[in-house]
Amino acid sequence: MHLYWRIQQDLNCMGEQIYFHDPVMIRALKLWVHKNITGLTLAAEIFDEKSVQPSLN
């Protein structure tokens, strides 16, 4: 799923969008995004600095 996410990020630069029609693929991508939402948010730099604090432990 990381591969599809990276492809979509590259397509975003060109203003394009991937559309999946296979229900199994859509479900797998949604589960992957749900599992990796924190990392994706940090990668996209769309977070509030107050909500995400680095751990000093």
C-alpha atoms as one frame of an Amber mdcrd trajectory, in Angstrom:
protein
   0.000   0.000   0.000   2.930   2.316   0.599   3.683   2.110  -3.115   0.171
   3.300  -4.037   0.384   6.103  -1.492   3.717   7.271  -2.955   2.333   7.137
  -6.501  -0.629   9.263  -5.402   1.730  11.796  -3.804   3.598  12.112  -7.104
   0.331  12.429  -9.028  -0.832  15.170  -6.643   2.018  17.312  -7.946   0.521
  16.982 -11.431  -3.065  17.510 -10.239  -4.084  13.911 -10.960  -5.944  11.370
  -8.813  -5.978   7.543  -8.570  -9.417   5.935  -8.514  -9.673   2.327  -7.342
 -12.700   0.312  -8.465 -11.891  -2.986  -6.769 -13.647  -3.146  -3.352 -10.878
  -5.337  -1.898  -8.230  -2.808  -2.928 -10.249   0.092  -1.500 -10.693  -1.737
   1.809  -7.013  -2.678   2.020  -5.942   0.913   1.356  -8.353   2.272   3.985
  -7.049  -0.204   6.567  -3.442   0.651   5.713  -4.121   4.390   6.002  -5.909
   3.881   9.331  -2.960   1.851  10.619  -0.355   4.400   9.440  -2.238   7.681
   9.890   0.290   9.169  12.329   3.234   8.639  10.007   1.290   9.869   6.986
   0.262  12.998   8.845   3.839  13.724   9.850   5.046  13.034   6.312   2.501
  15.460   4.874   3.375  18.091   7.492  -0.287  18.778   8.199  -0.170  18.686
  11.955  -0.472  21.213  14.735   2.759  21.602  16.681   0.818  21.628  19.961
  -0.955  18.348  19.193   2.193  16.377  18.348   4.917  16.747  20.920   8.196
  14.824  20.676   8.830  12.360  23.457  11.852  13.123  25.581  11.902   9.681
  27.218
